[in-house]
Amino acid sequence: MTDDNSEPLQPLDRIQQNVLAKAERRLLNWICARLPLWVTPDKLTGFGVLGALVVFFGYALSGWSLHTMWWCILGYAMQWFGDSLDGSLARWRKIERPKYGYFIDHSVDGLVILLIMAGMGLSPYVRMDAAAFATIGYLLLSIHAYLGARVLGEFKLSYFNFGPTELRFVLIALTLAMMVLGPDAGRIGKLSGFDFFVGAAAALLNLLFIWQTLVTARRLDLMERPKAK
């Protein structure tokens, strides 16, 4: 889950227009000013991955006990704390390592989304193929962001005023709905209502990738089209 928490290889125009961005930035700055010195960016990155592991086991073990779904809520909070603060703390303390931070941060993002969606796919609520389809869509959009950073000098962190923090709130709400409604909610044949929800979200992510690819390709074409003599 990519947040505005790493420095790229060169200065980029960060496009972050999600609803909670300004309020979240104030909160992160407040936290950074109060973290003890023994808390480092690398430790925060590891803490975020630990949160994703907690989410994974919360979903994966939910067929055994409904109460493990509470682990998911805790894990999302842990993942937000680590992922949102690692780069923020580095910039606050002026100890950035641009190449290392950029590489580690976005490598970890791929692992985190894999853990979350794999756990959801192992639960009795969402089929693994629906979870895999959503993972593909998220990773395709991530690839688009990384390519945009390279060819346009822009790093897009939100779409339609919706960013990683808003996504975590949606996932928390989805988890609570699973706990309240049960795995058979809205079931039609072999598909539950949660399969339809995750599948629809996955389709949206994949379509958004295609649309953004076409838009960016058009921009690049106009930028590099030979001028008529």
Residue frames as a rotation matrix with the C-alpha (Angstrom) as fourth column:
MET 1
0.585 0.811 0.000 0.00
0.811 -0.585 0.000 0.00
0.000 0.000 -1.000 0.00
THR 2
-0.348 -0.841 0.415 2.00
0.849 -0.470 -0.240 2.91
0.397 0.269 0.878 -1.33
ASP 3
0.715 0.450 -0.535 1.94
0.635 -0.739 0.227 6.05
-0.293 -0.502 -0.814 0.79
ASP 4
0.732 -0.485 0.478 3.83
-0.069 -0.751 -0.657 9.29
0.678 0.448 -0.583 0.39
ASN 5
0.892 -0.321 0.317 6.70
-0.315 0.059 0.947 7.84
-0.323 -0.945 -0.048 2.38
SER 6
0.299 -0.864 0.406 9.75
0.680 0.491 0.544 7.39
-0.669 0.113 0.734 0.18
GLU 7
0.309 -0.288 -0.907 12.05
-0.490 -0.865 0.108 9.53
-0.815 0.411 -0.408 -1.90
PRO 8
0.946 0.050 0.320 12.60
0.240 0.557 -0.795 8.62
-0.218 0.829 0.515 -5.57
LEU 9
0.135 -0.962 0.238 15.87
0.957 0.189 0.218 8.78
-0.255 0.198 0.947 -7.45
GLN 10
-0.840 -0.333 0.429 15.13
0.443 -0.876 0.189 12.32
0.313 0.348 0.884 -8.59
PRO 11
-0.779 0.575 -0.251 12.68
-0.151 -0.560 -0.815 15.01
-0.609 -0.596 0.523 -7.46
LEU 12
-0.733 0.612 0.296 9.15
0.619 0.421 0.663 14.22
0.281 0.669 -0.688 -8.57
ASP 13
-0.640 0.686 0.345 5.88
-0.673 -0.718 0.178 16.06
0.370 -0.118 0.922 -8.72
ARG 14
-0.952 0.295 -0.077 3.86
0.293 0.814 -0.501 14.07
-0.085 -0.500 -0.862 -6.18
ILE 15
-0.511 0.855 0.082 0.18
-0.526 -0.387 0.757 13.94
0.680 0.344 0.648 -7.03
GLN 16
-0.774 0.273 -0.571 -1.70
0.585 0.655 -0.479 13.16
0.243 -0.705 -0.667 -3.82
GLN 17
-0.723 0.591 0.357 -5.24
-0.493 -0.804 0.331 14.50
0.483 0.063 0.873 -3.79
ASN 18
-0.388 0.602 -0.698 -6.97
0.548 0.759 0.350 11.97
0.741 -0.247 -0.624 -1.57
VAL 19
0.479 0.782 0.399 -9.56
0.153 -0.522 0.839 13.24
0.864 -0.340 -0.370 0.90
LEU 20
0.951 -0.031 -0.307 -7.52
0.308 0.079 0.948 12.54
-0.005 -0.996 0.085 4.04
ALA 21
0.321 -0.927 0.194 -4.11
0.718 0.105 -0.688 13.65
0.617 0.360 0.700 2.75
LYS 22
-0.056 -0.366 0.929 -3.83
-0.208 -0.906 -0.370 17.01
0.977 -0.214 -0.025 4.55
ALA 23
0.659 0.363 0.659 -5.19
-0.704 -0.011 0.710 15.78
0.265 -0.932 0.249 7.87
GLU 24
0.927 -0.349 -0.138 -3.00
0.368 0.917 0.155 12.68
0.072 -0.195 0.978 7.69
ARG 25
0.143 -0.925 0.352 0.11
0.485 -0.245 -0.840 14.77
0.863 0.290 0.413 6.98
ARG 26
0.134 -0.042 0.990 -0.54
-0.659 -0.750 0.057 16.92
0.740 -0.660 -0.129 10.06
LEU 27
0.904 0.255 0.343 -0.96
-0.426 0.592 0.684 13.78
-0.029 -0.765 0.644 12.17
LEU 28
0.727 -0.679 -0.101 2.21
0.601 0.701 -0.385 12.17
0.332 0.219 0.917 10.80
ASN 29
-0.024 -0.744 0.668 4.24
0.051 -0.668 -0.743 15.32
0.998 0.016 0.054 11.48
TRP 30
0.420 0.266 0.868 2.86
-0.805 -0.332 0.491 15.41
0.419 -0.905 0.075 15.03
ILE 31
0.996 -0.044 0.083 3.86
0.004 0.905 0.426 11.78
-0.093 -0.424 0.901 15.59
CYS 32
0.485 -0.869 0.103 7.32
0.545 0.208 -0.812 12.22
0.684 0.450 0.574 14.03
ALA 33
0.054 -0.453 0.890 8.11
-0.414 -0.821 -0.393 15.04
0.909 -0.347 -0.232 16.44
ARG 34
0.356 0.220 0.908 7.37
-0.933 0.033 0.358 12.74
0.049 -0.975 0.217 19.38
LEU 35
0.907 -0.064 -0.415 8.91
0.003 0.989 -0.146 9.41
0.420 0.131 0.898 18.39
PRO 36
0.700 -0.701 0.135 11.92
-0.211 -0.021 0.977 8.36
-0.682 -0.713 -0.163 20.50
LEU 37
0.157 -0.740 -0.654 15.32
-0.954 -0.284 0.092 8.19
-0.253 0.610 -0.751 18.80
TRP 38
-0.624 -0.436 0.648 15.45
-0.334 0.899 0.283 4.39
-0.706 -0.040 -0.707 18.98
VAL 39
0.405 0.773 0.489 12.54
0.342 0.368 -0.864 4.28
-0.848 0.517 -0.115 16.51
THR 40
-0.604 -0.693 -0.394 14.12
-0.202 -0.345 0.917 4.27
-0.771 0.633 0.069 13.04
PRO 41
-0.018 0.597 -0.802 12.64
-0.973 -0.196 -0.124 4.26
-0.231 0.778 0.584 9.51
ASP 42
-0.564 -0.251 -0.787 13.80
-0.535 0.837 0.117 0.68
0.629 0.487 -0.606 8.94
LYS 43
-0.968 0.250 -0.004 12.13
0.150 0.571 -0.807 -0.47
-0.200 -0.782 -0.590 12.16
LEU 44
-0.276 0.912 -0.304 8.91
-0.522 -0.408 -0.749 1.24
-0.807 -0.048 0.589 11.06
THR 45
-0.181 0.157 -0.971 9.08
-0.945 0.245 0.216 -0.50
0.272 0.957 0.104 7.68
GLY 46
-0.851 -0.192 -0.490 9.45
-0.088 0.970 -0.226 -3.84
0.518 -0.149 -0.842 9.45
PHE 47
-0.786 0.618 0.021 6.58
-0.017 0.012 -1.000 -2.98
-0.618 -0.786 0.001 11.77
GLY 48
-0.112 0.752 -0.650 4.38
-0.905 -0.347 -0.245 -2.31
-0.410 0.561 0.719 8.73
VAL 49
-0.379 -0.085 -0.921 5.25
-0.625 0.758 0.187 -5.72
0.682 0.647 -0.341 7.26
LEU 50
-0.992 0.056 -0.113 4.47
0.123 0.635 -0.762 -7.31
0.029 -0.770 -0.637 10.63
GLY 51
-0.446 0.882 -0.150 1.06
-0.500 -0.385 -0.775 -5.64
-0.742 -0.271 0.613 10.46
ALA 52
-0.037 0.397 -0.917 0.46
-0.978 0.173 0.114 -7.20
0.204 0.901 0.382 7.04
LEU 53
-0.751 -0.277 -0.600 1.38
-0.180 0.959 -0.218 -10.61
0.635 -0.056 -0.770 8.47
VAL 54
-0.861 0.503 0.074 -1.14
-0.028 0.099 -0.995 -10.09
-0.507 -0.859 -0.072 11.27
VAL 55
-0.082 0.841 -0.534 -3.79
-0.884 -0.309 -0.351 -9.30
-0.460 0.443 0.769 8.64
PHE 56
-0.355 -0.131 -0.926 -2.82
-0.731 0.656 0.187 -12.43
0.583 0.743 -0.329 6.69
PHE 57
-0.929 -0.047 -0.368 -3.23
0.154 0.854 -0.497 -14.74
0.338 -0.518 -0.786 9.65
GLY 58
-0.681 0.732 -0.029 -6.40
-0.343 -0.353 -0.870 -12.96
-0.647 -0.583 0.492 10.76
TYR 59
0.088 0.704 -0.705 -8.10
-0.991 -0.011 -0.135 -13.76
-0.103 0.710 0.697 7.47
ALA 60
-0.370 -0.328 -0.869 -6.47
-0.606 0.794 -0.042 -17.17
0.704 0.511 -0.492 6.91
LEU 61
-0.957 -0.044 -0.286 -7.56
0.177 0.693 -0.699 -18.47
0.229 -0.720 -0.656 10.33
SER 62
-0.646 0.747 0.158 -11.06
-0.756 -0.597 -0.270 -16.97
-0.108 -0.294 0.950 10.24
GLY 63
0.013 0.638 -0.770 -12.54
-0.545 0.650 0.529 -20.31
0.838 0.413 0.357 9.19
TRP 64
-0.456 -0.269 -0.848 -11.34
0.503 0.708 -0.495 -21.68
0.734 -0.653 -0.188 12.50
SER 65
-0.193 0.396 -0.898 -12.51
0.909 -0.273 -0.316 -18.75
-0.370 -0.877 -0.307 14.63
LEU 66
0.527 0.498 0.689 -14.41
0.720 -0.693 -0.050 -15.59
0.452 0.522 -0.723 13.77
HIS 67
0.886 -0.137 -0.444 -12.49
0.259 -0.648 0.717 -13.73
-0.386 -0.749 -0.538 16.47
THR 68
-0.095 -0.982 0.164 -9.26
0.773 0.031 0.633 -13.82
-0.627 0.187 0.756 14.43
MET 69
0.232 0.241 0.942 -10.85
0.860 -0.503 -0.083 -11.19
0.454 0.830 -0.324 12.18
TRP 70
0.979 0.059 -0.193 -10.10
0.158 -0.817 0.554 -8.68
-0.125 -0.573 -0.810 14.92
TRP 71
0.125 -0.992 0.018 -6.44
0.561 0.086 0.823 -9.33
-0.818 -0.093 0.567 14.19
CYS 72
-0.070 -0.100 0.993 -7.06
0.982 -0.184 0.051 -7.88
0.177 0.978 0.111 10.73
ILE 73
0.842 0.420 0.339 -8.27
0.348 -0.903 0.254 -4.59
0.413 -0.096 -0.906 12.20
LEU 74
0.736 -0.642 -0.212 -5.18
0.045 -0.266 0.963 -4.44
-0.675 -0.719 -0.167 14.42
GLY 75
-0.029 -0.799 0.600 -2.95
0.776 0.361 0.518 -5.40
-0.630 0.481 0.610 11.50
TYR 76
0.339 0.207 0.918 -4.30
0.824 -0.537 -0.183 -2.64
0.455 0.818 -0.352 9.25
ALA 77
0.998 0.010 0.064 -3.58
-0.025 -0.850 0.525 -0.09
0.059 -0.526 -0.848 11.99
MET 78
0.418 -0.904 0.087 -0.05
0.199 0.184 0.962 -1.45
-0.886 -0.385 0.257 12.41
GLN 79
-0.015 -0.425 0.905 0.54
0.966 0.227 0.123 -1.45
-0.258 0.876 0.407 8.68
TRP 80
0.723 0.307 0.619 -0.64
0.477 -0.870 -0.126 2.16
0.500 0.386 -0.775 8.34
PHE 81
0.920 -0.372 -0.121 1.62
-0.109 -0.541 0.834 3.25
-0.376 -0.754 -0.539 11.21
GLY 82
0.138 -0.942 0.306 4.74
0.363 0.335 0.869 1.62
-0.922 -0.009 0.388 9.81
ASP 83
-0.041 -0.122 0.992 4.14
0.992 0.114 0.055 2.32
-0.120 0.986 0.117 6.13
SER 84
0.722 0.422 0.549 3.09
0.524 -0.851 -0.033 5.94
0.453 0.311 -0.835 6.55
LEU 85
0.959 -0.281 -0.034 5.77
-0.163 -0.647 0.745 6.90
-0.231 -0.709 -0.667 9.04
ASP 86
0.460 -0.861 0.218 8.98
0.724 0.506 0.468 5.28
-0.513 -0.057 0.856 7.78
GLY 87
-0.153 -0.508 0.848 9.74
0.902 -0.423 -0.091 7.80
0.405 0.751 0.522 5.04
SER 88
0.665 0.469 0.581 8.05
0.196 -0.860 0.470 10.62
0.720 -0.199 -0.665 6.93
LEU 89
0.907 -0.368 -0.205 10.39
0.197 -0.059 0.979 10.07
-0.372 -0.928 0.019 9.88
ALA 90
0.071 -0.924 0.375 13.44
0.949 0.178 0.259 9.94
-0.306 0.338 0.890 7.59
ARG 91
-0.016 -0.023 1.000 12.52
0.630 -0.777 -0.008 13.29
0.777 0.629 0.027 6.06
TRP 92
0.896 0.406 0.182 11.66
0.105 -0.591 0.800 14.78
0.432 -0.697 -0.572 9.46
ARG 93
0.728 -0.676 -0.115 15.09
0.213 0.064 0.975 13.85
-0.652 -0.734 0.190 10.83
LYS 94
0.702 -0.430 -0.567 16.80
-0.708 -0.507 -0.492 14.66
-0.076 0.747 -0.661 7.49
ILE 95
-0.279 -0.764 0.581 18.32
-0.562 0.621 0.547 11.19
-0.779 -0.174 -0.603 7.23
GLU 96
0.736 0.656 -0.170 16.85
-0.499 0.354 -0.791 10.23
-0.458 0.667 0.587 3.86
ARG 97
-0.547 -0.773 0.323 18.49
-0.184 0.487 0.854 7.55
-0.817 0.407 -0.409 1.74
PRO 98
-0.034 0.710 -0.704 16.69
-0.867 -0.371 -0.332 8.15
-0.497 0.599 0.628 -1.58
LYS 99
-0.284 -0.095 -0.954 17.76
-0.786 0.592 0.175 5.08
0.549 0.800 -0.243 -3.58
TYR 100
-0.960 -0.116 -0.253 17.57
0.047 0.828 -0.558 2.64
0.275 -0.548 -0.790 -0.68
GLY 101
-0.667 0.745 -0.019 14.28
-0.185 -0.190 -0.964 4.05
-0.722 -0.640 0.265 0.61
TYR 102
-0.072 0.643 -0.763 12.62
-0.972 -0.216 -0.090 4.08
-0.222 0.735 0.641 -2.80
PHE 103
-0.459 -0.194 -0.867 13.66
-0.558 0.822 0.112 0.50
0.691 0.535 -0.485 -3.53
ILE 104
-0.980 0.045 -0.193 12.77
0.174 0.659 -0.732 -0.98
0.094 -0.751 -0.654 -0.13
ASP 105
-0.613 0.784 -0.104 9.50
-0.424 -0.436 -0.794 0.92
-0.667 -0.442 0.600 0.24
HIS 106
0.073 0.715 -0.695 8.00
-0.988 -0.042 -0.147 -0.11
-0.135 0.697 0.704 -3.06
SER 107
-0.595 -0.276 -0.755 9.33
-0.362 0.930 -0.055 -3.67
0.718 0.241 -0.653 -2.88
VAL 108
-0.970 0.242 -0.022 7.63
0.107 0.347 -0.932 -4.00
-0.218 -0.906 -0.362 0.51
ASP 109
-0.375 0.881 -0.288 4.40
-0.797 -0.465 -0.385 -2.59
-0.473 0.085 0.877 -0.94
GLY 110
-0.144 0.280 -0.949 4.16
-0.778 0.561 0.283 -5.55
0.612 0.779 0.137 -3.30
LEU 111
-0.806 -0.216 -0.551 4.73
0.125 0.848 -0.516 -8.02
0.578 -0.485 -0.657 -0.46
VAL 112
-0.872 0.487 0.046 2.13
-0.213 -0.293 -0.932 -6.31
-0.440 -0.823 0.359 1.74
ILE 113
-0.106 0.894 -0.435 -0.68
-0.978 -0.173 -0.116 -6.42
-0.179 0.413 0.893 -0.83
LEU 114
-0.295 -0.065 -0.953 0.21
-0.459 0.885 0.081 -10.06
0.838 0.461 -0.291 -1.57
LEU 115
-0.963 -0.104 -0.249 -0.06
0.162 0.515 -0.842 -10.99
0.215 -0.851 -0.479 2.11
ILE 116
-0.651 0.759 -0.012 -3.36
-0.501 -0.442 -0.744 -9.18
-0.570 -0.479 0.668 2.61
MET 117
0.064 0.734 -0.676 -5.09
-0.997 0.069 -0.020 -10.55
0.032 0.675 0.737 -0.46
ALA 118
-0.495 -0.270 -0.826 -3.67
-0.304 0.944 -0.126 -14.07
0.814 0.188 -0.549 -0.02
GLY 119
-0.987 0.159 0.017 -5.03
0.027 0.269 -0.963 -14.12
-0.158 -0.950 -0.270 3.51
MET 120
-0.306 0.928 -0.211 -8.41
-0.763 -0.371 -0.529 -12.94
-0.570 -0.001 0.822 2.28
GLY 121
-0.024 0.256 -0.966 -8.38
-0.878 0.457 0.143 -15.63
0.479 0.852 0.213 -0.42
LEU 122
-0.748 -0.303 -0.591 -7.67
-0.019 0.899 -0.437 -18.30
0.664 -0.316 -0.678 2.21
SER 123
-0.809 0.533 0.247 -10.66
-0.403 -0.197 -0.894 -17.16
-0.428 -0.823 0.374 4.27
PRO 124
-0.569 0.675 0.469 -14.18
0.713 0.690 -0.128 -18.59
-0.410 0.262 -0.874 3.80
TYR 125
0.156 0.678 -0.719 -15.37
0.239 -0.732 -0.638 -15.13
-0.958 -0.072 -0.276 2.67
VAL 126
0.496 -0.096 -0.863 -13.54
-0.739 -0.569 -0.362 -14.50
-0.456 0.817 -0.353 -0.62
ARG 127
0.925 -0.173 0.338 -12.47
0.312 0.853 -0.419 -16.92
-0.216 0.493 0.843 -3.33
MET 128
0.087 -0.986 -0.145 -8.74
0.424 -0.095 0.901 -17.02
-0.902 -0.139 0.409 -4.08
ASP 129
-0.297 -0.206 0.932 -9.29
0.955 -0.066 0.290 -16.20
0.002 0.976 0.216 -7.76
ALA 130
0.707 0.576 0.410 -11.21
0.546 -0.813 0.201 -13.03
0.449 0.082 -0.889 -6.86
ALA 131
0.787 -0.488 -0.377 -8.45
0.129 -0.467 0.875 -12.04
-0.603 -0.737 -0.304 -4.42
ALA 132
-0.179 -0.894 0.411 -5.80
0.695 0.181 0.696 -12.75
-0.696 0.410 0.589 -7.08
PHE 133
0.119 0.320 0.940 -7.68
0.921 -0.390 0.016 -10.61
0.371 0.864 -0.341 -9.62
ALA 134
0.971 0.238 0.020 -7.69
0.205 -0.872 0.444 -7.70
0.124 -0.427 -0.896 -7.14
THR 135
0.412 -0.897 -0.161 -3.98
0.297 -0.035 0.954 -8.20
-0.862 -0.441 0.252 -6.44
ILE 136
-0.215 -0.465 0.859 -3.23
0.953 0.093 0.289 -8.02
-0.215 0.881 0.422 -10.15
GLY 137
0.525 0.510 0.682 -5.21
0.665 -0.745 0.045 -4.80
0.531 0.430 -0.730 -10.53
TYR 138
0.949 -0.196 -0.249 -3.45
0.067 -0.645 0.762 -3.15
-0.310 -0.739 -0.598 -7.58
LEU 139
0.103 -0.986 0.132 0.00
0.440 0.164 0.883 -4.17
-0.892 -0.033 0.450 -8.80
LEU 140
-0.015 -0.055 0.998 -0.76
0.992 -0.129 0.008 -2.96
0.129 0.990 0.056 -12.34
LEU 141
0.860 0.348 0.373 -1.68
0.299 -0.936 0.185 0.47
0.413 -0.047 -0.909 -10.96
SER 142
0.695 -0.688 -0.208 1.53
0.075 -0.217 0.973 0.42
-0.715 -0.692 -0.099 -8.92
ILE 143
-0.125 -0.732 0.670 3.51
0.849 0.270 0.454 -0.35
-0.513 0.625 0.588 -12.07
HIS 144
0.389 0.346 0.854 1.79
0.779 -0.618 -0.105 2.57
0.491 0.706 -0.510 -13.78
ALA 145
0.995 -0.027 -0.094 2.82
0.037 -0.789 0.614 4.88
-0.090 -0.614 -0.784 -10.92
TYR 146
0.299 -0.953 0.041 6.44
0.276 0.127 0.953 3.75
-0.914 -0.273 0.301 -11.14
LEU 147
-0.151 -0.304 0.941 6.50
0.980 0.078 0.183 4.15
-0.129 0.949 0.287 -14.93
GLY 148
0.721 0.490 0.490 4.89
0.544 -0.838 0.039 7.58
0.430 0.239 -0.871 -14.64
ALA 149
0.802 -0.496 -0.333 7.62
0.057 -0.492 0.869 8.59
-0.595 -0.716 -0.367 -12.21
ARG 150
-0.119 -0.913 0.390 10.22
0.568 0.260 0.781 7.62
-0.815 0.315 0.487 -14.80
VAL 151
-0.401 -0.066 0.914 8.74
0.914 -0.091 0.395 9.05
0.057 0.994 0.097 -18.00
LEU 152
0.356 0.639 0.682 6.77
0.544 -0.735 0.405 12.05
0.760 0.227 -0.609 -16.68
GLY 153
-0.751 -0.630 0.196 8.48
0.163 -0.464 -0.871 12.95
0.640 -0.622 0.451 -13.44
GLU 154
-0.140 0.795 0.591 5.12
-0.869 -0.384 0.312 12.52
0.475 -0.470 0.744 -11.69
PHE 155
-0.937 -0.101 -0.333 4.35
0.064 0.890 -0.451 10.08
0.343 -0.444 -0.828 -8.91
LYS 156
-0.211 0.959 0.191 0.62
-0.589 -0.281 0.758 9.51
0.780 0.048 0.624 -8.68
LEU 157
-0.975 -0.220 -0.028 -0.49
-0.087 0.497 -0.864 8.52
0.204 -0.840 -0.504 -5.19
SER 158
-0.488 0.872 0.048 -4.26
0.034 0.075 -0.997 8.84
-0.872 -0.484 -0.066 -5.49
TYR 159
-0.920 0.338 0.201 -7.07
0.235 0.065 0.970 8.36
0.315 0.939 -0.139 -7.97
PHE 160
-0.069 0.966 0.248 -10.43
0.210 -0.229 0.951 10.14
0.975 0.117 -0.187 -7.77
ASN 161
0.019 -0.003 1.000 -9.53
-0.786 -0.619 0.013 11.58
0.618 -0.786 -0.014 -4.34
PHE 162
0.938 0.293 0.188 -8.91
-0.348 0.780 0.520 8.04
0.005 -0.553 0.833 -3.09
GLY 163
0.088 -0.987 -0.133 -5.55
-0.790 0.012 -0.613 6.91
0.606 0.160 -0.779 -1.78
PRO 164
-0.439 -0.369 -0.819 -3.97
0.023 0.907 -0.421 4.17
0.898 -0.203 -0.389 0.36
THR 165
-0.983 0.097 0.156 -5.35
-0.166 -0.109 -0.980 5.43
-0.078 -0.989 0.124 3.66
GLU 166
-0.153 0.980 -0.124 -8.89
-0.967 -0.175 -0.186 5.52
-0.204 0.092 0.975 2.29
LEU 167
0.012 0.096 -0.995 -8.32
-0.545 0.835 0.074 2.00
0.838 0.541 0.062 0.95
ARG 168
-0.873 -0.361 -0.327 -7.42
0.071 0.571 -0.818 0.78
0.482 -0.737 -0.473 4.43
PHE 169
-0.683 0.695 0.223 -10.67
-0.577 -0.328 -0.748 2.20
-0.447 -0.640 0.625 5.78
VAL 170
0.150 0.735 -0.661 -12.59
-0.955 0.281 0.096 0.36
0.256 0.617 0.744 3.05
LEU 171
-0.281 -0.335 -0.899 -10.80
-0.202 0.937 -0.286 -2.89
0.938 0.101 -0.331 3.92
ILE 172
-0.995 -0.023 0.092 -11.55
-0.094 0.104 -0.990 -2.41
0.014 -0.994 -0.106 7.61
ALA 173
-0.286 0.958 -0.020 -15.22
-0.875 -0.270 -0.403 -1.78
-0.391 -0.097 0.915 6.80
LEU 174
0.124 0.267 -0.956 -15.24
-0.736 0.671 0.092 -4.89
0.665 0.692 0.280 4.57
THR 175
-0.729 -0.473 -0.494 -13.74
-0.018 0.735 -0.677 -6.94
0.684 -0.485 -0.545 7.41
LEU 176
-0.841 0.482 0.246 -16.37
-0.373 -0.187 -0.909 -5.73
-0.392 -0.856 0.337 9.86
ALA 177
0.051 0.881 -0.470 -19.10
-0.998 0.028 -0.057 -6.58
-0.037 0.472 0.881 7.32
MET 178
-0.237 -0.217 -0.947 -17.66
-0.388 0.915 -0.112 -10.08
0.891 0.341 -0.301 7.01
MET 179
-0.974 -0.203 -0.102 -17.83
0.018 0.377 -0.926 -10.52
0.227 -0.904 -0.364 10.76
VAL 180
-0.584 0.809 0.072 -21.42
-0.575 -0.350 -0.739 -9.29
-0.573 -0.473 0.669 10.97
LEU 181
0.204 0.760 -0.617 -22.91
-0.968 0.060 -0.246 -10.88
-0.149 0.647 0.748 7.85
GLY 182
0.260 -0.154 0.953 -21.01
-0.185 0.961 0.206 -14.17
-0.948 -0.230 0.222 7.64
PRO 183
-0.678 -0.735 -0.002 -19.44
-0.173 0.156 0.973 -15.91
-0.714 0.660 -0.233 4.63
ASP 184
-0.567 0.516 0.642 -22.74
0.787 0.569 0.238 -16.73
-0.242 0.640 -0.729 2.92
ALA 185
-0.036 0.567 -0.823 -24.03
0.166 -0.808 -0.565 -13.15
-0.985 -0.157 -0.065 2.70
GLY 186
0.302 0.284 -0.910 -25.50
-0.714 -0.565 -0.414 -12.43
-0.631 0.775 0.032 -0.73
ARG 187
-0.605 -0.640 0.473 -24.43
-0.214 0.703 0.678 -15.80
-0.767 0.309 -0.563 -2.06
ILE 188
0.560 0.655 -0.508 -25.44
-0.735 0.111 -0.668 -16.72
-0.381 0.748 0.544 -5.60
GLY 189
0.831 -0.262 -0.491 -24.26
-0.092 0.805 -0.586 -20.19
0.549 0.532 0.645 -6.48
LYS 190
0.404 -0.776 -0.485 -20.58
0.874 0.484 -0.047 -20.50
0.272 -0.404 0.873 -5.61
LEU 191
-0.497 -0.606 0.622 -20.05
0.453 -0.792 -0.409 -16.74
0.740 0.078 0.668 -5.25
SER 192
-0.053 0.424 -0.904 -20.67
0.965 -0.209 -0.155 -14.80
-0.255 -0.881 -0.398 -2.06
GLY 193
0.904 0.404 0.141 -21.52
0.424 -0.892 -0.158 -11.13
0.062 0.202 -0.977 -1.88
PHE 194
0.544 -0.783 -0.301 -17.94
-0.207 -0.474 0.856 -10.51
-0.813 -0.403 -0.420 -0.83
ASP 195
-0.251 -0.569 0.783 -16.71
0.685 0.467 0.559 -12.27
-0.684 0.677 0.273 -3.98
PHE 196
0.417 0.493 0.764 -18.83
0.889 -0.397 -0.230 -9.87
0.190 0.775 -0.603 -6.03
PHE 197
0.966 -0.056 -0.252 -17.51
0.042 -0.929 0.369 -6.86
-0.255 -0.367 -0.895 -4.09
VAL 198
0.144 -0.990 0.000 -13.85
-0.062 -0.009 0.998 -7.84
-0.988 -0.144 -0.063 -4.40
GLY 199
-0.189 -0.161 0.969 -14.34
0.868 0.435 0.241 -8.84
-0.460 0.886 0.057 -8.04
ALA 200
0.745 0.515 0.424 -15.97
0.650 -0.705 -0.284 -5.50
0.153 0.487 -0.860 -8.85
ALA 201
0.782 -0.534 -0.321 -13.13
-0.231 -0.727 0.646 -3.64
-0.578 -0.431 -0.693 -7.11
ALA 202
-0.130 -0.856 0.500 -10.62
0.305 0.446 0.842 -5.73
-0.944 0.262 0.203 -9.05
ALA 203
0.160 0.273 0.948 -12.33
0.983 0.046 -0.180 -4.95
-0.093 0.961 -0.261 -12.35
LEU 204
0.976 0.218 -0.022 -12.28
0.217 -0.976 -0.014 -1.24
-0.025 0.009 -1.000 -11.50
LEU 205
0.414 -0.897 -0.158 -8.55
-0.198 -0.258 0.946 -1.34
-0.889 -0.360 -0.284 -10.71
ASN 206
-0.284 -0.532 0.797 -7.75
0.632 0.521 0.573 -3.13
-0.721 0.667 0.188 -13.97
LEU 207
0.446 0.517 0.731 -9.91
0.886 -0.369 -0.280 -0.77
0.125 0.772 -0.623 -16.03
LEU 208
0.940 -0.145 -0.309 -8.33
-0.026 -0.933 0.360 2.21
-0.340 -0.330 -0.880 -14.30
PHE 209
-0.003 -0.987 0.158 -4.90
0.130 0.156 0.979 0.88
-0.991 0.023 0.128 -15.25
ILE 210
-0.160 -0.002 0.987 -5.95
0.953 0.259 0.155 0.58
-0.256 0.966 -0.040 -18.88
TRP 211
0.788 0.541 0.294 -7.45
0.595 -0.791 -0.141 4.09
0.156 0.286 -0.946 -18.89
GLN 212
0.753 -0.552 -0.358 -4.43
-0.162 -0.683 0.712 5.67
-0.637 -0.478 -0.604 -17.21
THR 213
-0.181 -0.815 0.551 -2.11
0.488 0.412 0.769 3.87
-0.854 0.408 0.324 -19.63
LEU 214
0.134 0.317 0.939 -4.01
0.987 -0.132 -0.097 5.31
0.093 0.939 -0.330 -22.60
VAL 215
0.969 0.244 -0.047 -4.02
0.248 -0.955 0.163 8.81
-0.005 -0.169 -0.986 -21.07
THR 216
0.435 -0.879 -0.194 -0.30
-0.111 -0.267 0.957 8.71
-0.893 -0.395 -0.214 -20.32
ALA 217
-0.223 -0.486 0.845 0.53
0.770 0.444 0.458 7.29
-0.598 0.753 0.276 -23.75
ARG 218
0.555 0.503 0.663 -1.42
0.799 -0.543 -0.257 10.16
0.230 0.672 -0.703 -25.33
ARG 219
0.930 -0.249 -0.272 0.49
-0.079 -0.856 0.511 12.72
-0.360 -0.454 -0.815 -23.26
LEU 220
0.051 -0.982 0.184 3.83
0.098 0.189 0.977 11.20
-0.994 -0.032 0.106 -24.21
ASP 221
0.006 0.027 1.000 2.84
0.963 0.270 -0.013 11.01
-0.271 0.962 -0.025 -27.85
LEU 222
0.855 0.373 0.361 1.99
0.460 -0.866 -0.195 14.72
0.240 0.333 -0.912 -27.91
MET 223
0.752 -0.621 -0.221 5.18
-0.195 -0.530 0.826 15.60
-0.629 -0.578 -0.520 -26.01
GLU 224
-0.194 -0.944 0.267 7.48
-0.070 0.285 0.956 13.67
-0.978 0.167 -0.122 -28.33
ARG 225
0.565 0.446 0.694 5.66
0.649 0.279 -0.708 13.92
-0.509 0.851 -0.132 -31.64
PRO 226
-0.532 -0.817 0.222 7.97
0.777 -0.366 0.513 15.36
-0.338 0.445 0.830 -34.30
LYS 227
0.089 0.534 -0.841 7.05
0.078 -0.845 -0.528 18.93
-0.993 -0.018 -0.117 -35.18
ALA 228
0.589 0.207 0.781 6.10
0.768 0.158 -0.621 19.61
-0.252 0.965 -0.066 -38.77
LYS 229
-0.468 -0.830 -0.304 8.73
0.603 -0.551 0.577 21.64
-0.646 0.087 0.758 -40.62
